[in-house]
Amino acid sequence: MRVRSTSRASISPMQRASTRDQRPTLIVLLGPTGVGKTALGIQLALQLGCSILSADSRQIYRELPIGTAAPTPEERAAVPHYFVGTHSVTEGYSAASYEADALSLLESLFADHPIQLLSGGSMMYIDAVCRGIDEIPDVDPAIRTEVWHRYETQGLAPILTELEQLDPRYYVTVDHQNYKRVLHGYEVCLSSGRPFSSFHTGQAKHRPFDIIKIGLTREREELYARIDERVLQMMSLGLEAEARAVYPHRHLNALNTVGYKELFAYFDGMISLEEAIRLIQRNSRHYARKQLTWWKRDPEVHWYHPEDIEGIENALGRHTYLYGGERG
């Protein structure tokens, strides 16, 4: 059966009946930025008669629809979407918050339909739902302010030296170029009095539903060309104006992201607009590579080209009645 753009009402009574005893199953559609998750996700949701939970840590912010390639109003009208435009950039939201909110929502959605779809590219958000994340204690705001002031005035080197003493295990595993991860581990050490790595259990939490991970990928040249073109399309849709509107909040973590920090540098007179666009394209390609590297280590991901509909259907068919499969 080919995936096609059917309405939710077009699913036959026989198909609906066949899902009644289906064990709750979460289909996770993941992949790098620009690969084509949104279009395929809507097709699958229409075919399966389910909603879409966005797993994008920036699409959750209502002020950033262009730069995050959020689903359009038309796409959201076709399929119910959750976690899109629900928060302001001025509100704090974490992977731990997403885990709690998504699991609560899934419990409600599964009561109506045993198959649900989660789609996105934020690695931590997807891991939060599929595996759960470790409970890290909150950081004392005074310590956080002190740590960031020290970073801004002294740089990362002295902090790395202290981190090696406080948590040698985390020191050897953390990317020393990723200042956000370094600072977070360091501030947790100071605030809790314990090594940051001591909070990492590495154990997946039990989930009361099955999980099928479908990874989308393309040849590198094809993916990079799509990314470059998408950046140009975002600019034509008004990304510059969108960035200017949130510029007063540029210090917030929500805006420390590709597409905005480059334009902020342009607004500050540090680079030209042409250079900002080039950097957005380059940094988007780098992020796509980082996403693929992260997920290639997960043996549970089944990889397909977005146009390999037959392969994707076969993978889903082994788990869902709707595609003729048997309950595992």
LINZI-V553197 format. One record per residue. N is the residue number from 1. OMEGA is omega in whole degrees, -180 to 180 (none if undefined). Layout:
[[N,OMEGA] [N,OMEGA]]
This chain:
[[1,-178] [2,173] [3,-179] [4,-178] [5,178] [6,175] [7,178] [8,-178] [9,-175] [10,177] [11,-172] [12,176] [13,179] [14,179] [15,180] [16,-180] [17,-176] [18,-179] [19,-172] [20,-179] [21,179] [22,174] [23,180] [24,-176] [25,176] [26,174] [27,180] [28,180] [29,-175] [30,179] [31,-177] [32,177] [33,177] [34,-175] [35,180] [36,-178] [37,-174] [38,-177] [39,-179] [40,179] [41,178] [42,177] [43,-178] [44,-179] [45,178] [46,-179] [47,-177] [48,180] [49,-177] [50,177] [51,177] [52,172] [53,179] [54,176] [55,179] [56,-173] [57,178] [58,176] [59,-180] [60,-177] [61,-173] [62,-178] [63,-170] [64,-175] [65,-176] [66,-176] [67,178] [68,-178] [69,180] [70,177] [71,-179] [72,176] [73,179] [74,179] [75,179] [76,176] [77,-179] [78,-179] [79,177] [80,178] [81,176] [82,180] [83,174] [84,178] [85,-176] [86,-177] [87,173] [88,179] [89,-180] [90,179] [91,176] [92,177] [93,-174] [94,176] [95,177] [96,177] [97,-180] [98,179] [99,-178] [100,-177] [101,-178] [102,180] [103,177] [104,179] [105,-179] [106,178] [107,179] [108,-178] [109,-180] [110,178] [111,180] [112,-177] [113,-173] [114,179] [115,178] [116,-174] [117,173] [118,-174] [119,178] [120,-176] [121,179] [122,-173] [123,-177] [124,179] [125,180] [126,177] [127,-179] [128,-179] [129,-174] [130,-175] [131,-172] [132,179] [133,-179] [134,-180] [135,-180] [136,-178] [137,177] [138,-180] [139,175] [140,-178] [141,180] [142,178] [143,179] [144,179] [145,180] [146,-179] [147,-179] [148,177] [149,179] [150,178] [151,-177] [152,-177] [153,-175] [154,-178] [155,-173] [156,-173] [157,-179] [158,178] [159,177] [160,179] [161,179] [162,180] [163,179] [164,179] [165,-177] [166,-176] [167,-178] [168,179] [169,179] [170,-179] [171,-176] [172,-178] [173,-176] [174,175] [175,-176] [176,177] [177,-179] [178,-173] [179,-179] [180,179] [181,178] [182,-178] [183,-179] [184,178] [185,-179] [186,-178] [187,176] [188,177] [189,-178] [190,-175] [191,-175] [192,-176] [193,179] [194,175] [195,179] [196,-178] [197,-179] [198,179] [199,-177] [200,-179] [201,-179] [202,-178] [203,179] [204,177] [205,177] [206,175] [207,-178] [208,178] [209,175] [210,-180] [211,175] [212,-179] [213,177] [214,179] [215,178] [216,179] [217,176] [218,173] [219,-173] [220,-178] [221,179] [222,-179] [223,-178] [224,178] [225,178] [226,179] [227,-180] [228,-180] [229,-179] [230,178] [231,178] [232,178] [233,178] [234,179] [235,180] [236,179] [237,177] [238,-179] [239,-180] [240,179] [241,179] [242,179] [243,178] [244,-178] [245,-179] [246,-179] [247,178] [248,-179] [249,-171] [250,-179] [251,-177] [252,-180] [253,-179] [254,-177] [255,174] [256,-172] [257,-179] [258,179] [259,-179] [260,-178] [261,178] [262,178] [263,175] [264,178] [265,176] [266,179] [267,180] [268,179] [269,-178] [270,-180] [271,177] [272,177] [273,180] [274,179] [275,178] [276,179] [277,179] [278,-180] [279,177] [280,178] [281,-179] [282,-178] [283,175] [284,177] [285,178] [286,-180] [287,178] [288,179] [289,178] [290,178] [291,-178] [292,179] [293,180] [294,-173] [295,179] [296,179] [297,-178] [298,-178] [299,-179] [300,-178] [301,175] [302,-172] [303,180] [304,168] [305,-178] [306,-180] [307,178] [308,-176] [309,-179] [310,179] [311,180] [312,179] [313,179] [314,179] [315,179] [316,-177] [317,178] [318,-175] [319,-173] [320,178] [321,-174] [322,178] [323,175] [324,-179] [325,178] [326,-180] [327,-179] [328,none]]
